[in-house]
């Protein structure tokens, strides 16, 4: 199953390289993003096996690396890798405590639209696909733990503001929504608020 994520990543990389080569006279960039994510657990499935969720750790720090190529001042193509962190839900009763942990990461390929407000500030929006991998560990009282992983590809979208601090450097504030399949991953609709720093080659 991990192979599908790797194949999607290679496909996205090849497309990005092709775009970069074809648009050699335009700006190519790379950057790093840090933020905080909020995830939604698959509560119906957890309740079916263990009862209602009694506590949850649904907010995690995120780290993302990305690169892209500007086609013009309004459109860019971008790919990146994001680590969403590890999420934990607990279901407890009279004599048991069951825990569910999900480590989620993914590779995305996005089209980015930019609307310049002035020479330094731009509004931006993105739409793309995320090839995600969810590694899970489910532990049941008196039984033991089960581990495994699932993967798939789903839509994502985002909005943000970009400030061009210099010809070579920019910073941005971003809100991204990754609408991953909750029943397959155990954790769906991850919302991320982040700050990014980008270097333009």
BALOBA-1460 file (C-alpha; in Angstrom, 3 decimals):
// residues 201
<rec num="1" residu="x" x="0.000" y="0.000" z="0.000"/>
<rec num="2" residu="x" x="2.927" y="2.311" z="0.660"/>
<rec num="3" residu="x" x="3.971" y="1.685" z="-2.941"/>
<rec num="4" residu="x" x="0.918" y="3.579" z="-4.199"/>
<rec num="5" residu="x" x="1.932" y="6.662" z="-2.215"/>
<rec num="6" residu="x" x="5.470" y="6.452" z="-3.588"/>
<rec num="7" residu="x" x="4.191" y="6.067" z="-7.153"/>
<rec num="8" residu="x" x="1.956" y="9.103" z="-6.728"/>
<rec num="9" residu="x" x="4.908" y="11.059" z="-5.368"/>
<rec num="10" residu="x" x="7.065" y="10.087" z="-8.358"/>
<rec num="11" residu="x" x="4.288" y="11.090" z="-10.750"/>
<rec num="12" residu="x" x="3.919" y="14.466" z="-9.083"/>
<rec num="13" residu="x" x="7.690" y="14.970" z="-9.153"/>
<rec num="14" residu="x" x="7.921" y="14.158" z="-12.865"/>
<rec num="15" residu="x" x="5.142" y="16.605" z="-13.682"/>
<rec num="16" residu="x" x="6.770" y="19.318" z="-11.612"/>
<rec num="17" residu="x" x="10.143" y="18.743" z="-13.294"/>
<rec num="18" residu="x" x="8.514" y="18.914" z="-16.740"/>
<rec num="19" residu="x" x="6.816" y="22.193" z="-15.871"/>
<rec num="20" residu="x" x="10.028" y="23.625" z="-14.459"/>
<rec num="21" residu="x" x="11.961" y="22.684" z="-17.577"/>
<rec num="22" residu="x" x="9.345" y="24.166" z="-19.884"/>
<rec num="23" residu="x" x="9.184" y="27.358" z="-17.867"/>
<rec num="24" residu="x" x="12.900" y="27.870" z="-17.268"/>
<rec num="25" residu="x" x="12.605" y="31.657" z="-17.558"/>
<rec num="26" residu="x" x="10.053" y="31.882" z="-14.729"/>
<rec num="27" residu="x" x="10.498" y="31.708" z="-10.984"/>
<rec num="28" residu="x" x="11.203" y="28.343" z="-9.390"/>
<rec num="29" residu="x" x="10.883" y="28.169" z="-5.613"/>
<rec num="30" residu="x" x="11.198" y="25.910" z="-2.573"/>
<rec num="31" residu="x" x="10.177" y="26.348" z="1.016"/>
<rec num="32" residu="x" x="9.339" y="25.032" z="4.466"/>
<rec num="33" residu="x" x="6.081" y="25.368" z="6.363"/>
<rec num="34" residu="x" x="5.273" y="24.835" z="10.053"/>
<rec num="35" residu="x" x="1.827" y="24.932" z="11.591"/>
<rec num="36" residu="x" x="-0.859" y="23.307" z="13.670"/>
<rec num="37" residu="x" x="-3.396" y="20.771" z="12.442"/>
<rec num="38" residu="x" x="-6.787" y="19.738" z="13.752"/>
<rec num="39" residu="x" x="-8.091" y="16.276" z="12.801"/>
<rec num="40" residu="x" x="-11.486" y="14.555" z="12.949"/>
<rec num="41" residu="x" x="-11.612" y="10.980" z="14.236"/>
<rec num="42" residu="x" x="-13.760" y="8.223" z="12.744"/>
<rec num="43" residu="x" x="-16.009" y="8.317" z="15.838"/>
<rec num="44" residu="x" x="-18.742" y="5.900" z="14.599"/>
<rec num="45" residu="x" x="-16.231" y="3.072" z="14.003"/>
<rec num="46" residu="x" x="-14.441" y="3.662" z="17.315"/>
<rec num="47" residu="x" x="-17.780" y="3.704" z="19.141"/>
<rec num="48" residu="x" x="-18.833" y="0.464" z="17.427"/>
<rec num="49" residu="x" x="-15.746" y="-1.396" z="18.659"/>
<rec num="50" residu="x" x="-15.014" y="0.363" z="21.961"/>
<rec num="51" residu="x" x="-17.753" y="2.793" z="22.921"/>
<rec num="52" residu="x" x="-17.816" y="6.613" z="22.908"/>
<rec num="53" residu="x" x="-14.528" y="8.530" z="22.760"/>
<rec num="54" residu="x" x="-13.686" y="9.799" z="26.256"/>
<rec num="55" residu="x" x="-10.503" y="11.733" z="25.433"/>
<rec num="56" residu="x" x="-8.655" y="12.696" z="22.288"/>
<rec num="57" residu="x" x="-5.469" y="14.375" z="21.126"/>
<rec num="58" residu="x" x="-6.717" y="15.853" z="17.851"/>
<rec num="59" residu="x" x="-4.299" y="18.792" z="17.463"/>
<rec num="60" residu="x" x="-0.736" y="18.315" z="16.268"/>
<rec num="61" residu="x" x="2.201" y="20.336" z="14.955"/>
<rec num="62" residu="x" x="2.870" y="19.912" z="11.240"/>
<rec num="63" residu="x" x="5.949" y="20.191" z="9.041"/>
<rec num="64" residu="x" x="5.898" y="20.521" z="5.273"/>
<rec num="65" residu="x" x="8.515" y="20.922" z="2.541"/>
<rec num="66" residu="x" x="7.492" y="21.973" z="-0.944"/>
<rec num="67" residu="x" x="8.665" y="23.237" z="-4.300"/>
<rec num="68" residu="x" x="7.025" y="24.776" z="-7.320"/>
<rec num="69" residu="x" x="7.245" y="26.817" z="-10.496"/>
<rec num="70" residu="x" x="5.429" y="30.035" z="-11.373"/>
<rec num="71" residu="x" x="3.887" y="29.892" z="-14.841"/>
<rec num="72" residu="x" x="3.085" y="33.611" z="-14.591"/>
<rec num="73" residu="x" x="2.213" y="36.046" z="-11.798"/>
<rec num="74" residu="x" x="-1.212" y="34.426" z="-11.351"/>
<rec num="75" residu="x" x="-0.633" y="30.657" z="-11.658"/>
<rec num="76" residu="x" x="1.880" y="28.223" z="-10.170"/>
<rec num="77" residu="x" x="2.228" y="24.452" z="-9.946"/>
<rec num="78" residu="x" x="3.434" y="23.068" z="-6.639"/>
<rec num="79" residu="x" x="4.231" y="19.745" z="-4.981"/>
<rec num="80" residu="x" x="5.136" y="18.973" z="-1.404"/>
<rec num="81" residu="x" x="5.408" y="16.516" z="1.452"/>
<rec num="82" residu="x" x="3.566" y="17.102" z="4.734"/>
<rec num="83" residu="x" x="3.815" y="15.306" z="8.078"/>
<rec num="84" residu="x" x="0.531" y="15.832" z="9.939"/>
<rec num="85" residu="x" x="1.761" y="14.298" z="13.210"/>
<rec num="86" residu="x" x="0.313" y="11.583" z="15.471"/>
<rec num="87" residu="x" x="-3.293" y="11.627" z="16.724"/>
<rec num="88" residu="x" x="-4.695" y="9.599" z="19.630"/>
<rec num="89" residu="x" x="-8.233" y="8.779" z="20.776"/>
<rec num="90" residu="x" x="-9.183" y="6.892" z="23.941"/>
<rec num="91" residu="x" x="-12.377" y="5.024" z="24.738"/>
<rec num="92" residu="x" x="-12.757" y="3.904" z="28.362"/>
<rec num="93" residu="x" x="-15.387" y="2.044" z="30.337"/>
<rec num="94" residu="x" x="-15.807" y="0.395" z="33.749"/>
<rec num="95" residu="x" x="-12.863" y="-1.963" z="33.364"/>
<rec num="96" residu="x" x="-11.195" y="-1.190" z="30.034"/>
<rec num="97" residu="x" x="-9.234" y="1.489" z="28.187"/>
<rec num="98" residu="x" x="-8.911" y="1.188" z="24.406"/>
<rec num="99" residu="x" x="-6.617" y="3.495" z="22.435"/>
<rec num="100" residu="x" x="-6.385" y="4.384" z="18.751"/>
<rec num="101" residu="x" x="-3.335" y="6.138" z="17.281"/>
<rec num="102" residu="x" x="-2.991" y="7.447" z="13.711"/>
<rec num="103" residu="x" x="0.229" y="8.804" z="12.134"/>
<rec num="104" residu="x" x="-0.670" y="10.603" z="8.904"/>
<rec num="105" residu="x" x="1.568" y="11.984" z="6.150"/>
<rec num="106" residu="x" x="1.220" y="12.635" z="2.442"/>
<rec num="107" residu="x" x="2.465" y="14.024" z="-0.852"/>
<rec num="108" residu="x" x="0.426" y="16.723" z="-2.601"/>
<rec num="109" residu="x" x="0.330" y="18.203" z="-6.096"/>
<rec num="110" residu="x" x="-1.490" y="21.542" z="-6.359"/>
<rec num="111" residu="x" x="-2.439" y="24.322" z="-8.729"/>
<rec num="112" residu="x" x="-1.955" y="27.678" z="-7.001"/>
<rec num="113" residu="x" x="-3.803" y="30.822" z="-8.057"/>
<rec num="114" residu="x" x="-2.414" y="34.213" z="-7.033"/>
<rec num="115" residu="x" x="-4.075" y="37.630" z="-7.000"/>
<rec num="116" residu="x" x="-1.579" y="40.501" z="-6.484"/>
<rec num="117" residu="x" x="-2.855" y="43.258" z="-4.191"/>
<rec num="118" residu="x" x="0.260" y="45.382" z="-4.691"/>
<rec num="119" residu="x" x="3.909" y="44.778" z="-5.590"/>
<rec num="120" residu="x" x="4.566" y="42.867" z="-2.359"/>
<rec num="121" residu="x" x="1.280" y="41.403" z="-1.115"/>
<rec num="122" residu="x" x="-0.773" y="38.699" z="-2.870"/>
<rec num="123" residu="x" x="-3.822" y="36.639" z="-2.035"/>
<rec num="124" residu="x" x="-3.574" y="32.999" z="-3.040"/>
<rec num="125" residu="x" x="-5.707" y="29.881" z="-3.281"/>
<rec num="126" residu="x" x="-4.757" y="26.280" z="-4.055"/>
<rec num="127" residu="x" x="-6.552" y="23.178" z="-5.224"/>
<rec num="128" residu="x" x="-4.987" y="19.762" z="-5.569"/>
<rec num="129" residu="x" x="-4.666" y="16.116" z="-4.621"/>
<rec num="130" residu="x" x="-3.086" y="14.553" z="-1.552"/>
<rec num="131" residu="x" x="-1.711" y="11.006" z="-1.699"/>
<rec num="132" residu="x" x="-1.848" y="10.147" z="2.008"/>
<rec num="133" residu="x" x="-0.614" y="7.344" z="4.227"/>
<rec num="134" residu="x" x="-2.209" y="6.594" z="7.623"/>
<rec num="135" residu="x" x="-0.276" y="4.259" z="9.937"/>
<rec num="136" residu="x" x="-2.507" y="3.081" z="12.784"/>
<rec num="137" residu="x" x="-2.152" y="1.278" z="16.098"/>
<rec num="138" residu="x" x="-5.251" y="0.052" z="17.924"/>
<rec num="139" residu="x" x="-4.838" y="-1.339" z="21.457"/>
<rec num="140" residu="x" x="-7.655" y="-3.177" z="23.247"/>
<rec num="141" residu="x" x="-7.685" y="-3.955" z="26.971"/>
<rec num="142" residu="x" x="-7.059" y="-7.622" z="27.684"/>
<rec num="143" residu="x" x="-6.497" y="-8.431" z="24.001"/>
<rec num="144" residu="x" x="-3.433" y="-6.572" z="22.685"/>
<rec num="145" residu="x" x="-2.572" y="-4.215" z="19.851"/>
<rec num="146" residu="x" x="-3.130" y="-4.288" z="16.118"/>
<rec num="147" residu="x" x="-1.005" y="-2.240" z="13.685"/>
<rec num="148" residu="x" x="-1.243" y="-1.540" z="9.972"/>
<rec num="149" residu="x" x="-1.558" y="1.175" z="7.389"/>
<rec num="150" residu="x" x="-3.963" y="2.452" z="4.751"/>
<rec num="151" residu="x" x="-3.507" y="4.898" z="1.874"/>
<rec num="152" residu="x" x="-5.491" y="6.673" z="-0.811"/>
<rec num="153" residu="x" x="-5.696" y="9.978" z="-2.714"/>
<rec num="154" residu="x" x="-8.167" y="12.752" z="-1.916"/>
<rec num="155" residu="x" x="-8.815" y="16.422" z="-2.621"/>
<rec num="156" residu="x" x="-7.333" y="19.347" z="-0.755"/>
<rec num="157" residu="x" x="-7.817" y="23.104" z="-0.967"/>
<rec num="158" residu="x" x="-6.309" y="26.119" z="0.714"/>
<rec num="159" residu="x" x="-6.255" y="29.901" z="0.944"/>
<rec num="160" residu="x" x="-3.612" y="32.325" z="2.156"/>
<rec num="161" residu="x" x="-1.692" y="35.586" z="1.958"/>
<rec num="162" residu="x" x="1.845" y="35.933" z="0.602"/>
<rec num="163" residu="x" x="4.270" y="38.764" z="1.352"/>
<rec num="164" residu="x" x="7.240" y="39.176" z="-0.996"/>
<rec num="165" residu="x" x="9.912" y="40.422" z="1.405"/>
<rec num="166" residu="x" x="12.599" y="40.558" z="-1.328"/>
<rec num="167" residu="x" x="13.088" y="39.256" z="-4.889"/>
<rec num="168" residu="x" x="14.455" y="36.030" z="-3.402"/>
<rec num="169" residu="x" x="12.366" y="35.534" z="-0.264"/>
<rec num="170" residu="x" x="8.688" y="35.511" z="0.712"/>
<rec num="171" residu="x" x="6.594" y="34.531" z="3.720"/>
<rec num="172" residu="x" x="2.972" y="33.408" z="3.752"/>
<rec num="173" residu="x" x="0.115" y="32.604" z="6.100"/>
<rec num="174" residu="x" x="-1.941" y="29.616" z="4.964"/>
<rec num="175" residu="x" x="-5.115" y="27.714" z="5.799"/>
<rec num="176" residu="x" x="-5.351" y="24.268" z="4.166"/>
<rec num="177" residu="x" x="-8.097" y="21.654" z="4.322"/>
<rec num="178" residu="x" x="-7.238" y="18.021" z="3.513"/>
<rec num="179" residu="x" x="-10.487" y="16.090" z="3.040"/>
<rec num="180" residu="x" x="-9.121" y="12.563" z="3.432"/>
<rec num="181" residu="x" x="-11.336" y="9.460" z="3.627"/>
<rec num="182" residu="x" x="-12.247" y="9.122" z="7.304"/>
<rec num="183" residu="x" x="-13.370" y="5.486" z="7.182"/>
<rec num="184" residu="x" x="-10.214" y="4.373" z="5.356"/>
<rec num="185" residu="x" x="-7.700" y="6.434" z="7.327"/>
<rec num="186" residu="x" x="-9.332" y="6.555" z="10.772"/>
<rec num="187" residu="x" x="-8.802" y="10.298" z="10.719"/>
<rec num="188" residu="x" x="-10.397" y="12.691" z="8.230"/>
<rec num="189" residu="x" x="-10.676" y="16.357" z="7.266"/>
<rec num="190" residu="x" x="-7.374" y="17.605" z="8.627"/>
<rec num="191" residu="x" x="-7.341" y="21.406" z="8.857"/>
<rec num="192" residu="x" x="-3.950" y="23.137" z="8.982"/>
<rec num="193" residu="x" x="-3.043" y="26.740" z="9.857"/>
<rec num="194" residu="x" x="0.599" y="27.370" z="8.987"/>
<rec num="195" residu="x" x="3.354" y="29.898" z="8.286"/>
<rec num="196" residu="x" x="5.707" y="29.344" z="5.350"/>
<rec num="197" residu="x" x="9.073" y="30.670" z="4.293"/>
<rec num="198" residu="x" x="9.955" y="30.422" z="0.583"/>
<rec num="199" residu="x" x="13.172" y="30.951" z="-1.375"/>
<rec num="200" residu="x" x="12.867" y="31.955" z="-5.050"/>
<rec num="201" residu="x" x="15.696" y="30.814" z="-7.323"/>
